[in-house]
Amino acid sequence: MNQAGSALRDAEEFNDIYLRVLEAAGAQTQQDLAERLGIRQSSVSDAKKKKRVPASWILSLCLEAGYNPRWLLSGEPPRRLTAPDAGDALDSSEGLTIVAVNAPTPSRGANGAWTAPETDRICIPSSYRRPGLLVFTATDDSLSPVIRRGAYVGVETRRRNIAEGDVHAVLLPEVGLVFRRVFVDIGRGALRLQGEGKGVFDLHLPLDRKDERLVGRVAWTMQEI
């Protein structure tokens, strides 16, 4: 294909993507789009001149409005990534999944499953999906450097069997949600909850309270190195 033909194809592809972005943003003008994405109108003008849709636009519509990045880029359905069940990971495009970030206040629902209110959404690799997944944000450094403050932590709430040294999310009275390495202390008839941060002391949880306090095993974390 000659340069003129290639340029025409690029322009047509950009226009298609740009129109889908406008639709997803509920925008009709460049100014509308800039306000929706929280950018300057000049940034929209620059993108149109260069015939390139910035990845940040796609990510914003993906995270904030639940749009499928594959639909935005190619028109391939579905338009949105929707959750069939509260608390479950959302349907994914190839390679990525949008999941809810949950408040650090989990509780058991009527069916006995752990649930927590949604506070945000993030994109994760599809391979990170788990049955009954809840995602929390670490609020302290009590298990640093394994889990640092601000890290996203994926918890398998349907997997609460204990393997020595595994990290679990534990809901403690007057403390809240914490992440600790768990060991069985037969002598005390309790679980020893071990932290790794400086000045963090071990805690003990009676074995007969574990089902009401162990939220689940930590499956993965996402954090800055």
Buried (B, 14 or more C-beta within 10 A) or exposed (E): EEEEEEEEEEEEBBEBBBEBBBEBBEBEEBEBBBEBBEBEBEBBEEBBEEBEBBEEBBEBBBBBBBBBBBBBBEEEEEBBBEBEEEBBBBBBBEEBBBBBBBBBEBEBEEEEBBBBEBBBBBBBEBEBBBEBBBBBBBBBBBBBEBBBBEBBBBBBBEBBEBEEEBBBBBBEEEEEBBBBBBBBBEEEEBBBBBBBBEEBEEBEBEBEEBEEBBBBBBBBBBBEE
